[in-house]
């Protein structure tokens, strides 16, 4: 039986390959898979692991779990890839939905790109310098809020 896990560093490399992205997992199944205490799963949820909405008992989608573990493993929790923005709700870098973004300019002249989190729908912002604005990933698609069905506020 597991005691309360006070040593989260005991086993840091949870292999994302153990997770099948085509199925969902209960908390218990995730605990069994990685030999961790449910407190660890709670901790992962605090760190942004998403649950499948409105299901009791709680279920995790395999693809979410896999991605979460990959992010944790690579330790790039706060470092966005070029095609990601930081989502404060997920507390992880996330891709913008549809790869759509809008360009906003603050009164101070700072330009930002704004995207909608692909995961939770939260609006995400990233400052861009005018120099970098030409270097946005080719997959990104600039839109106006009118052209898009997404909620930008
Ligand atoms: Zn999010």
Boltz pocket constraint, residues with backbone or C-beta under 6 A from the ligand:
constraints:
  - pocket:
      binder: B
      contacts: [[A, 87], [A, 88], [A, 89], [A, 90], [A, 91], [A, 92], [A, 94], [A, 117], [A, 118], [A, 119], [A, 120], [A, 121], [A, 122]]
      max_distance: 6.0
